[in-house]
Amino acid sequence: MVASMYDRTWTQACADCCLAAVVVAAAVGLLLAAALAPAPPAVLPLVVLAGVGMPMVVAYELPPAVSSLRAHRRLVSAMRRDLAQLPETPHPFDR
């Protein structure tokens, strides 16, 4: 089986989602700071481009991360379902 570029571990997928949240928070802070503190008019297009462009670039990586998290959840629930079907055996030292 050939691994694709979207195969992620659970930790990598969680890190991608957390990074997206941090980038969105930073973009909102940048736009808010530019709105509250009078920014020079020449800088406003760059601020808007960065404030809108950064979340868009990070959002491009979110669908594969979310699908990896959902696939992991499905695999874990299938494993737990299989483990629940196993018979219980007494421990050899319990007498």
Backbone atoms as SQL, in Angstrom:
CREATE TABLE atoms (id INTEGER PRIMARY KEY, chain TEXT, resi INTEGER, resn TEXT, atom TEXT, x REAL, y REAL, z REAL);
INSERT INTO atoms VALUES
  (1, 'A', 1, 'MET', 'N', 0.838, -1.178, 0.000),
  (2, 'A', 1, 'MET', 'CA', 0.000, 0.000, 0.000),
  (3, 'A', 1, 'MET', 'C', 0.882, 1.240, 0.000),
  (4, 'A', 2, 'VAL', 'N', 0.592, 2.139, -0.889),
  (5, 'A', 2, 'VAL', 'CA', 1.376, 3.360, -1.020),
  (6, 'A', 2, 'VAL', 'C', 0.738, 4.439, -0.164),
  (7, 'A', 3, 'ALA', 'N', 1.541, 5.086, 0.640),
  (8, 'A', 3, 'ALA', 'CA', 1.035, 6.155, 1.509),
  (9, 'A', 3, 'ALA', 'C', 0.882, 7.429, 0.687),
  (10, 'A', 4, 'SER', 'N', -0.233, 8.070, 0.848),
  (11, 'A', 4, 'SER', 'CA', -0.446, 9.324, 0.138),
  (12, 'A', 4, 'SER', 'C', 0.073, 10.481, 0.996),
  (13, 'A', 5, 'MET', 'N', 0.056, 11.662, 0.408),
  (14, 'A', 5, 'MET', 'CA', 0.567, 12.818, 1.142),
  (15, 'A', 5, 'MET', 'C', -0.399, 13.284, 2.219),
  (16, 'A', 6, 'TYR', 'N', -1.644, 12.732, 2.215),
  (17, 'A', 6, 'TYR', 'CA', -2.617, 13.148, 3.208),
  (18, 'A', 6, 'TYR', 'C', -2.718, 12.174, 4.376),
  (19, 'A', 7, 'ASP', 'N', -1.898, 11.115, 4.394),
  (20, 'A', 7, 'ASP', 'CA', -1.915, 10.204, 5.530),
  (21, 'A', 7, 'ASP', 'C', -1.255, 10.897, 6.717),
  (22, 'A', 8, 'ARG', 'N', -2.029, 11.065, 7.752),
  (23, 'A', 8, 'ARG', 'CA', -1.533, 11.745, 8.949),
  (24, 'A', 8, 'ARG', 'C', -1.802, 10.875, 10.163),
  (25, 'A', 9, 'THR', 'N', -0.961, 11.041, 11.142),
  (26, 'A', 9, 'THR', 'CA', -1.239, 10.403, 12.417),
  (27, 'A', 9, 'THR', 'C', -2.252, 11.255, 13.163),
  (28, 'A', 10, 'TRP', 'N', -2.757, 10.722, 14.253),
  (29, 'A', 10, 'TRP', 'CA', -3.740, 11.456, 15.048),
  (30, 'A', 10, 'TRP', 'C', -3.120, 12.737, 15.584),
  (31, 'A', 11, 'THR', 'N', -1.865, 12.667, 16.010),
  (32, 'A', 11, 'THR', 'CA', -1.180, 13.833, 16.567),
  (33, 'A', 11, 'THR', 'C', -0.977, 14.910, 15.502),
  (34, 'A', 12, 'GLN', 'N', -0.589, 14.497, 14.293),
  (35, 'A', 12, 'GLN', 'CA', -0.403, 15.470, 13.221),
  (36, 'A', 12, 'GLN', 'C', -1.720, 16.136, 12.833),
  (37, 'A', 13, 'ALA', 'N', -2.793, 15.363, 12.795),
  (38, 'A', 13, 'ALA', 'CA', -4.097, 15.927, 12.448),
  (39, 'A', 13, 'ALA', 'C', -4.564, 16.909, 13.519),
  (40, 'A', 14, 'CYS', 'N', -4.360, 16.562, 14.786),
  (41, 'A', 14, 'CYS', 'CA', -4.712, 17.494, 15.876),
  (42, 'A', 14, 'CYS', 'C', -3.852, 18.749, 15.817),
  (43, 'A', 15, 'ALA', 'N', -2.572, 18.590, 15.492),
  (44, 'A', 15, 'ALA', 'CA', -1.685, 19.748, 15.381),
  (45, 'A', 15, 'ALA', 'C', -2.123, 20.654, 14.232),
  (46, 'A', 16, 'ASP', 'N', -2.572, 20.071, 13.123),
  (47, 'A', 16, 'ASP', 'CA', -3.063, 20.883, 12.013),
  (48, 'A', 16, 'ASP', 'C', -4.295, 21.683, 12.420),
  (49, 'A', 17, 'CYS', 'N', -5.202, 21.057, 13.144),
  (50, 'A', 17, 'CYS', 'CA', -6.417, 21.761, 13.584),
  (51, 'A', 17, 'CYS', 'C', -6.072, 22.862, 14.586),
  (52, 'A', 18, 'CYS', 'N', -5.166, 22.592, 15.502),
  (53, 'A', 18, 'CYS', 'CA', -4.760, 23.614, 16.482),
  (54, 'A', 18, 'CYS', 'C', -4.022, 24.766, 15.799),
  (55, 'A', 19, 'LEU', 'N', -3.188, 24.449, 14.820),
  (56, 'A', 19, 'LEU', 'CA', -2.494, 25.493, 14.078),
  (57, 'A', 19, 'LEU', 'C', -3.485, 26.376, 13.338),
  (58, 'A', 20, 'ALA', 'N', -4.505, 25.777, 12.767),
  (59, 'A', 20, 'ALA', 'CA', -5.521, 26.571, 12.068),
  (60, 'A', 20, 'ALA', 'C', -6.227, 27.506, 13.033),
  (61, 'A', 21, 'ALA', 'N', -6.528, 27.022, 14.229),
  (62, 'A', 21, 'ALA', 'CA', -7.190, 27.872, 15.220),
  (63, 'A', 21, 'ALA', 'C', -6.283, 29.027, 15.644),
  (64, 'A', 22, 'VAL', 'N', -5.001, 28.757, 15.825),
  (65, 'A', 22, 'VAL', 'CA', -4.063, 29.811, 16.224),
  (66, 'A', 22, 'VAL', 'C', -3.904, 30.841, 15.111),
  (67, 'A', 23, 'VAL', 'N', -3.829, 30.386, 13.870),
  (68, 'A', 23, 'VAL', 'CA', -3.675, 31.319, 12.748),
  (69, 'A', 23, 'VAL', 'C', -4.917, 32.191, 12.596),
  (70, 'A', 24, 'VAL', 'N', -6.090, 31.614, 12.768),
  (71, 'A', 24, 'VAL', 'CA', -7.316, 32.415, 12.681),
  (72, 'A', 24, 'VAL', 'C', -7.352, 33.444, 13.807),
  (73, 'A', 25, 'ALA', 'N', -6.955, 33.044, 15.007),
  (74, 'A', 25, 'ALA', 'CA', -6.921, 33.995, 16.122),
  (75, 'A', 25, 'ALA', 'C', -5.908, 35.114, 15.859),
  (76, 'A', 26, 'ALA', 'N', -4.761, 34.780, 15.288),
  (77, 'A', 26, 'ALA', 'CA', -3.765, 35.797, 14.965),
  (78, 'A', 26, 'ALA', 'C', -4.276, 36.738, 13.881),
  (79, 'A', 27, 'ALA', 'N', -4.976, 36.196, 12.895),
  (80, 'A', 27, 'ALA', 'CA', -5.513, 37.041, 11.824),
  (81, 'A', 27, 'ALA', 'C', -6.585, 37.982, 12.358),
  (82, 'A', 28, 'VAL', 'N', -7.440, 37.475, 13.244),
  (83, 'A', 28, 'VAL', 'CA', -8.462, 38.337, 13.847),
  (84, 'A', 28, 'VAL', 'C', -7.796, 39.427, 14.682),
  (85, 'A', 29, 'GLY', 'N', -6.771, 39.071, 15.428),
  (86, 'A', 29, 'GLY', 'CA', -6.045, 40.072, 16.211),
  (87, 'A', 29, 'GLY', 'C', -5.379, 41.115, 15.335),
  (88, 'A', 30, 'LEU', 'N', -4.833, 40.690, 14.209),
  (89, 'A', 30, 'LEU', 'CA', -4.201, 41.637, 13.286),
  (90, 'A', 30, 'LEU', 'C', -5.222, 42.594, 12.699),
  (91, 'A', 31, 'LEU', 'N', -6.360, 42.058, 12.267),
  (92, 'A', 31, 'LEU', 'CA', -7.396, 42.922, 11.705),
  (93, 'A', 31, 'LEU', 'C', -7.996, 43.852, 12.760),
  (94, 'A', 32, 'LEU', 'N', -8.155, 43.343, 13.968),
  (95, 'A', 32, 'LEU', 'CA', -8.688, 44.163, 15.046),
  (96, 'A', 32, 'LEU', 'C', -7.719, 45.278, 15.421),
  (97, 'A', 33, 'ALA', 'N', -6.436, 44.953, 15.481),
  (98, 'A', 33, 'ALA', 'CA', -5.439, 45.976, 15.800),
  (99, 'A', 33, 'ALA', 'C', -5.371, 47.035, 14.710),
  (100, 'A', 34, 'ALA', 'N', -5.512, 46.608, 13.454),
  (101, 'A', 34, 'ALA', 'CA', -5.477, 47.588, 12.363),
  (102, 'A', 34, 'ALA', 'C', -6.721, 48.460, 12.366),
  (103, 'A', 35, 'ALA', 'N', -7.839, 47.909, 12.840),
  (104, 'A', 35, 'ALA', 'CA', -9.068, 48.705, 12.874),
  (105, 'A', 35, 'ALA', 'C', -9.075, 49.674, 14.051),
  (106, 'A', 36, 'LEU', 'N', -8.585, 49.236, 15.198),
  (107, 'A', 36, 'LEU', 'CA', -8.624, 50.087, 16.395),
  (108, 'A', 36, 'LEU', 'C', -7.516, 51.126, 16.419),
  (109, 'A', 37, 'ALA', 'N', -6.298, 50.720, 16.048),
  (110, 'A', 37, 'ALA', 'CA', -5.198, 51.673, 15.981),
  (111, 'A', 37, 'ALA', 'C', -5.152, 52.198, 14.546),
  (112, 'A', 38, 'PRO', 'N', -5.162, 53.471, 14.379),
  (113, 'A', 38, 'PRO', 'CA', -5.186, 53.992, 13.007),
  (114, 'A', 38, 'PRO', 'C', -3.921, 53.588, 12.241),
  (115, 'A', 39, 'ALA', 'N', -4.104, 52.648, 11.312),
  (116, 'A', 39, 'ALA', 'CA', -2.984, 52.184, 10.495),
  (117, 'A', 39, 'ALA', 'C', -2.842, 53.115, 9.290),
  (118, 'A', 40, 'PRO', 'N', -1.643, 53.259, 8.788),
  (119, 'A', 40, 'PRO', 'CA', -1.456, 54.099, 7.585),
  (120, 'A', 40, 'PRO', 'C', -2.238, 53.511, 6.404),
  (121, 'A', 41, 'PRO', 'N', -2.791, 54.337, 5.578),
  (122, 'A', 41, 'PRO', 'CA', -3.597, 53.841, 4.460),
  (123, 'A', 41, 'PRO', 'C', -2.818, 52.940, 3.503),
  (124, 'A', 42, 'ALA', 'N', -1.520, 53.126, 3.394),
  (125, 'A', 42, 'ALA', 'CA', -0.726, 52.300, 2.489),
  (126, 'A', 42, 'ALA', 'C', -0.575, 50.872, 3.022),
  (127, 'A', 43, 'VAL', 'N', -0.725, 50.697, 4.315),
  (128, 'A', 43, 'VAL', 'CA', -0.536, 49.384, 4.934),
  (129, 'A', 43, 'VAL', 'C', -1.837, 48.584, 4.972),
  (130, 'A', 44, 'LEU', 'N', -2.973, 49.247, 4.906),
  (131, 'A', 44, 'LEU', 'CA', -4.263, 48.574, 5.030),
  (132, 'A', 44, 'LEU', 'C', -4.477, 47.452, 4.013),
  (133, 'A', 45, 'PRO', 'N', -4.127, 47.604, 2.745),
  (134, 'A', 45, 'PRO', 'CA', -4.303, 46.470, 1.834),
  (135, 'A', 45, 'PRO', 'C', -3.458, 45.256, 2.224),
  (136, 'A', 46, 'LEU', 'N', -2.270, 45.492, 2.712),
  (137, 'A', 46, 'LEU', 'CA', -1.421, 44.377, 3.148),
  (138, 'A', 46, 'LEU', 'C', -1.993, 43.703, 4.390),
  (139, 'A', 47, 'VAL', 'N', -2.538, 44.495, 5.293),
  (140, 'A', 47, 'VAL', 'CA', -3.134, 43.941, 6.511),
  (141, 'A', 47, 'VAL', 'C', -4.351, 43.097, 6.157),
  (142, 'A', 48, 'VAL', 'N', -5.193, 43.601, 5.269),
  (143, 'A', 48, 'VAL', 'CA', -6.373, 42.842, 4.860),
  (144, 'A', 48, 'VAL', 'C', -5.965, 41.579, 4.111),
  (145, 'A', 49, 'LEU', 'N', -4.975, 41.686, 3.255),
  (146, 'A', 49, 'LEU', 'CA', -4.489, 40.508, 2.519),
  (147, 'A', 49, 'LEU', 'C', -3.939, 39.447, 3.473),
  (148, 'A', 50, 'ALA', 'N', -3.171, 39.874, 4.460),
  (149, 'A', 50, 'ALA', 'CA', -2.638, 38.917, 5.437),
  (150, 'A', 50, 'ALA', 'C', -3.737, 38.388, 6.343),
  (151, 'A', 51, 'GLY', 'N', -4.663, 39.249, 6.752),
  (152, 'A', 51, 'GLY', 'CA', -5.731, 38.829, 7.653),
  (153, 'A', 51, 'GLY', 'C', -6.717, 37.876, 7.018),
  (154, 'A', 52, 'VAL', 'N', -6.899, 37.962, 5.724),
  (155, 'A', 52, 'VAL', 'CA', -7.807, 37.058, 5.021),
  (156, 'A', 52, 'VAL', 'C', -7.040, 35.903, 4.387),
  (157, 'A', 53, 'GLY', 'N', -5.849, 36.165, 3.899),
  (158, 'A', 53, 'GLY', 'CA', -5.074, 35.145, 3.187),
  (159, 'A', 53, 'GLY', 'C', -4.500, 34.059, 4.084),
  (160, 'A', 54, 'MET', 'N', -4.040, 34.432, 5.279),
  (161, 'A', 54, 'MET', 'CA', -3.467, 33.420, 6.177),
  (162, 'A', 54, 'MET', 'C', -4.477, 32.338, 6.547),
  (163, 'A', 55, 'PRO', 'N', -5.687, 32.685, 6.985),
  (164, 'A', 55, 'PRO', 'CA', -6.652, 31.625, 7.292),
  (165, 'A', 55, 'PRO', 'C', -7.050, 30.803, 6.066),
  (166, 'A', 56, 'MET', 'N', -7.065, 31.418, 4.889),
  (167, 'A', 56, 'MET', 'CA', -7.413, 30.664, 3.688),
  (168, 'A', 56, 'MET', 'C', -6.349, 29.635, 3.355),
  (169, 'A', 57, 'VAL', 'N', -5.103, 29.991, 3.517),
  (170, 'A', 57, 'VAL', 'CA', -4.009, 29.047, 3.242),
  (171, 'A', 57, 'VAL', 'C', -4.032, 27.895, 4.244),
  (172, 'A', 58, 'VAL', 'N', -4.272, 28.208, 5.502),
  (173, 'A', 58, 'VAL', 'CA', -4.304, 27.163, 6.524),
  (174, 'A', 58, 'VAL', 'C', -5.549, 26.290, 6.373),
  (175, 'A', 59, 'ALA', 'N', -6.659, 26.883, 5.945),
  (176, 'A', 59, 'ALA', 'CA', -7.898, 26.122, 5.777),
  (177, 'A', 59, 'ALA', 'C', -7.778, 25.100, 4.657),
  (178, 'A', 60, 'TYR', 'N', -6.840, 25.284, 3.764),
  (179, 'A', 60, 'TYR', 'CA', -6.617, 24.317, 2.682),
  (180, 'A', 60, 'TYR', 'C', -6.187, 22.959, 3.234),
  (181, 'A', 61, 'GLU', 'N', -5.510, 22.953, 4.371),
  (182, 'A', 61, 'GLU', 'CA', -5.035, 21.704, 4.971),
  (183, 'A', 61, 'GLU', 'C', -6.033, 21.087, 5.949),
  (184, 'A', 62, 'LEU', 'N', -7.122, 21.752, 6.246),
  (185, 'A', 62, 'LEU', 'CA', -8.061, 21.234, 7.239),
  (186, 'A', 62, 'LEU', 'C', -8.872, 20.014, 6.797),
  (187, 'A', 63, 'PRO', 'N', -9.415, 19.942, 5.590),
  (188, 'A', 63, 'PRO', 'CA', -10.223, 18.762, 5.232),
  (189, 'A', 63, 'PRO', 'C', -9.486, 17.433, 5.354),
  (190, 'A', 64, 'PRO', 'N', -8.230, 17.311, 4.902),
  (191, 'A', 64, 'PRO', 'CA', -7.537, 16.034, 5.128),
  (192, 'A', 64, 'PRO', 'C', -7.302, 15.731, 6.611),
  (193, 'A', 65, 'ALA', 'N', -7.058, 16.772, 7.405),
  (194, 'A', 65, 'ALA', 'CA', -6.838, 16.554, 8.838),
  (195, 'A', 65, 'ALA', 'C', -8.113, 16.083, 9.515),
  (196, 'A', 66, 'VAL', 'N', -9.235, 16.708, 9.169),
  (197, 'A', 66, 'VAL', 'CA', -10.513, 16.307, 9.771),
  (198, 'A', 66, 'VAL', 'C', -10.893, 14.906, 9.320),
  (199, 'A', 67, 'SER', 'N', -10.656, 14.573, 8.062),
  (200, 'A', 67, 'SER', 'CA', -10.971, 13.214, 7.606),
  (201, 'A', 67, 'SER', 'C', -10.067, 12.185, 8.276),
  (202, 'A', 68, 'SER', 'N', -8.825, 12.549, 8.567),
  (203, 'A', 68, 'SER', 'CA', -7.938, 11.632, 9.296),
  (204, 'A', 68, 'SER', 'C', -8.444, 11.412, 10.720),
  (205, 'A', 69, 'LEU', 'N', -8.918, 12.474, 11.366),
  (206, 'A', 69, 'LEU', 'CA', -9.457, 12.320, 12.716),
  (207, 'A', 69, 'LEU', 'C', -10.720, 11.461, 12.713),
  (208, 'A', 70, 'ARG', 'N', -11.566, 11.639, 11.712),
  (209, 'A', 70, 'ARG', 'CA', -12.779, 10.822, 11.631),
  (210, 'A', 70, 'ARG', 'C', -12.447, 9.370, 11.345),
  (211, 'A', 71, 'ALA', 'N', -11.466, 9.123, 10.467),
  (212, 'A', 71, 'ALA', 'CA', -11.062, 7.750, 10.174),
  (213, 'A', 71, 'ALA', 'C', -10.470, 7.097, 11.418),
  (214, 'A', 72, 'HIS', 'N', -9.700, 7.851, 12.183),
  (215, 'A', 72, 'HIS', 'CA', -9.131, 7.311, 13.417),
  (216, 'A', 72, 'HIS', 'C', -10.237, 6.953, 14.398),
  (217, 'A', 73, 'ARG', 'N', -11.247, 7.809, 14.510),
  (218, 'A', 73, 'ARG', 'CA', -12.359, 7.533, 15.417),
  (219, 'A', 73, 'ARG', 'C', -13.104, 6.266, 14.992),
  (220, 'A', 74, 'ARG', 'N', -13.304, 6.110, 13.669),
  (221, 'A', 74, 'ARG', 'CA', -13.971, 4.897, 13.180),
  (222, 'A', 74, 'ARG', 'C', -13.150, 3.652, 13.474),
  (223, 'A', 75, 'LEU', 'N', -11.830, 3.730, 13.287),
  (224, 'A', 75, 'LEU', 'CA', -10.974, 2.576, 13.558),
  (225, 'A', 75, 'LEU', 'C', -10.971, 2.215, 15.041),
  (226, 'A', 76, 'VAL', 'N', -10.931, 3.215, 15.893),
  (227, 'A', 76, 'VAL', 'CA', -10.919, 2.953, 17.334),
  (228, 'A', 76, 'VAL', 'C', -12.241, 2.341, 17.778),
  (229, 'A', 77, 'SER', 'N', -13.356, 2.843, 17.242),
  (230, 'A', 77, 'SER', 'CA', -14.644, 2.272, 17.636),
  (231, 'A', 77, 'SER', 'C', -14.791, 0.850, 17.110),
  (232, 'A', 78, 'ALA', 'N', -14.265, 0.557, 15.927),
  (233, 'A', 78, 'ALA', 'CA', -14.302, -0.820, 15.413),
  (234, 'A', 78, 'ALA', 'C', -13.433, -1.741, 16.268),
  (235, 'A', 79, 'MET', 'N', -12.268, -1.253, 16.698),
  (236, 'A', 79, 'MET', 'CA', -11.401, -2.063, 17.546),
  (237, 'A', 79, 'MET', 'C', -12.066, -2.341, 18.889),
  (238, 'A', 80, 'ARG', 'N', -12.704, -1.324, 19.469),
  (239, 'A', 80, 'ARG', 'CA', -13.391, -1.532, 20.753),
  (240, 'A', 80, 'ARG', 'C', -14.558, -2.495, 20.611),
  (241, 'A', 81, 'ARG', 'N', -15.255, -2.427, 19.475),
  (242, 'A', 81, 'ARG', 'CA', -16.360, -3.347, 19.231),
  (243, 'A', 81, 'ARG', 'C', -15.844, -4.784, 19.110),
  (244, 'A', 82, 'ASP', 'N', -14.708, -4.964, 18.427),
  (245, 'A', 82, 'ASP', 'CA', -14.109, -6.302, 18.318),
  (246, 'A', 82, 'ASP', 'C', -13.615, -6.804, 19.667),
  (247, 'A', 83, 'LEU', 'N', -13.037, -5.915, 20.459),
  (248, 'A', 83, 'LEU', 'CA', -12.554, -6.324, 21.777),
  (249, 'A', 83, 'LEU', 'C', -13.699, -6.671, 22.712),
  (250, 'A', 84, 'ALA', 'N', -14.840, -6.017, 22.553),
  (251, 'A', 84, 'ALA', 'CA', -15.991, -6.308, 23.411),
  (252, 'A', 84, 'ALA', 'C', -16.568, -7.690, 23.129),
  (253, 'A', 85, 'GLN', 'N', -16.320, -8.225, 21.942),
  (254, 'A', 85, 'GLN', 'CA', -16.839, -9.541, 21.588),
  (255, 'A', 85, 'GLN', 'C', -15.970, -10.677, 22.114),
  (256, 'A', 86, 'LEU', 'N', -14.778, -10.379, 22.565),
  (257, 'A', 86, 'LEU', 'CA', -13.895, -11.423, 23.088),
  (258, 'A', 86, 'LEU', 'C', -14.422, -11.942, 24.420),
  (259, 'A', 87, 'PRO', 'N', -14.249, -13.234, 24.674),
  (260, 'A', 87, 'PRO', 'CA', -14.729, -13.772, 25.954),
  (261, 'A', 87, 'PRO', 'C', -13.826, -13.344, 27.106),
  (262, 'A', 88, 'GLU', 'N', -14.436, -13.216, 28.271),
  (263, 'A', 88, 'GLU', 'CA', -13.680, -12.879, 29.473),
  (264, 'A', 88, 'GLU', 'C', -13.075, -14.163, 30.036),
  (265, 'A', 89, 'THR', 'N', -11.821, -14.101, 30.393),
  (266, 'A', 89, 'THR', 'CA', -11.169, -15.255, 31.017),
  (267, 'A', 89, 'THR', 'C', -10.639, -14.832, 32.375),
  (268, 'A', 90, 'PRO', 'N', -10.686, -15.727, 33.331),
  (269, 'A', 90, 'PRO', 'CA', -10.164, -15.366, 34.662),
  (270, 'A', 90, 'PRO', 'C', -8.640, -15.294, 34.634),
  (271, 'A', 91, 'HIS', 'N', -8.136, -14.431, 35.478),
  (272, 'A', 91, 'HIS', 'CA', -6.686, -14.312, 35.611),
  (273, 'A', 91, 'HIS', 'C', -6.150, -15.569, 36.288),
  (274, 'A', 92, 'PRO', 'N', -4.969, -16.062, 35.852),
  (275, 'A', 92, 'PRO', 'CA', -4.464, -17.303, 36.421),
  (276, 'A', 92, 'PRO', 'C', -4.119, -17.212, 37.919),
  (277, 'A', 93, 'PHE', 'N', -3.832, -16.025, 38.413),
  (278, 'A', 93, 'PHE', 'CA', -3.476, -15.896, 39.830),
  (279, 'A', 93, 'PHE', 'C', -4.671, -15.636, 40.725),
  (280, 'A', 94, 'ASP', 'N', -5.842, -15.379, 40.153),
  (281, 'A', 94, 'ASP', 'CA', -7.070, -15.204, 40.951),
  (282, 'A', 94, 'ASP', 'C', -7.632, -16.562, 41.307),
  (283, 'A', 95, 'ARG', 'N', -7.504, -16.978, 42.552),
  (284, 'A', 95, 'ARG', 'CA', -8.019, -18.300, 42.973),
  (285, 'A', 95, 'ARG', 'C', -8.936, -18.149, 44.124);
